[in-house]
Amino acid sequence: MVNYGLKDRVAIITGANNPQGIGATTAFAFAREGAKVVLIYRKVFRPFDINKTDRNGPDRYYAANAGNADVVGSKLKEMNADYMILESDISSEAAVKEIYDGAMERYGRVDILVNNAAVDDENGFDTIERITPNVIDDTFAVNVRGSILMMRELINRRGDYGRIINISTDAAQVFAGQITYGASKATLEALTRSIALEVGKYGITVNCVAPGPTQTGWIDAELEKAVLPLIPMEKLIEPEDIAETILFLASEQAKMLTGQVIKVSGGHAL
């Protein structure tokens, strides 16, 4: 088993209230390695049918994202993890400062940031013919501004160890049907490279993981059937696949790896 050297490191992970999501799964992985985790989430309310939340699909996904992080917290407690959970909005500069204030007060340091939080539009308004200013503003507020603010705060409060891992999507460069979401993620990839150049002198690495179609509770049987032929490895990506990649990027072993965008996609969208 790989020793990632993460025991007692402090990791902030955003977007962590979906128990099947990348954020929560990454938190479990860090906790397994003995890291202390600070989970950030914001409730996102979309209509869902409570009778359909017992199986994968949009209703389960929407229900998870509309809830708090109690289920995630319960699992971390079972793991005897050292953790804290904060409900907050990373698009707010004041809220970001409060997040770091809380983490610093509790643990005295922040070593790792996983920028996983993201929003998109599921109402069909993210195409060039239907796009609205609100969709543009809301998407970029979290996916870009929030990610930048979270990175800036870690860099300004840096200690003797620094790892930033941004979460993009494997289709960021060409995302028809979700143009603002795709553009926001392509922006995050560009920021990853630029900021890596700026902060290398501090020993801070900045990398990006770009997942392919990942089973976070969203993909129902019908969508899975449609998506699988597009994945050369012929299976959906699991959140654990993303979490293990993040662990490596956060580790001492990856100290000379920076400015990279790594697709964990089973060959999808190469």
Salt bridges, closest charged atoms under 4 A:
ASP8 OD1 - LYS36 NZ 3.30
GLU33 OE2 - ARG32 NE 2.97
ASP54 OD1 - ARG55 NH1 2.84
ASP82 OD2 - LYS36 NZ 3.63
ASP82 OD1 - ARG106 NH2 3.29
ASP89 OD1 - ARG42 NH1 3.66
GLU93 OE2 - ARG152 NH2 2.58
ASP101 OD1 - ARG157 NH2 2.86
ASP111 OD1 - ARG9 NH1 3.68
ASP111 OD1 - ARG109 NH2 2.65
ASP120 OD1 - ARG46 NH2 3.21
GLU153 OE1 - LYS97 NZ 3.56
GLU153 OE2 - ARG157 NE 2.93
ASP160 OD1 - ARG109 NH2 2.68
ASP170 OD2 - HIS268 ND1 2.49
GLU244 OE2 - ARG32 NH1 2.97
GLU252 OE1 - ARG163 NH2 3.99
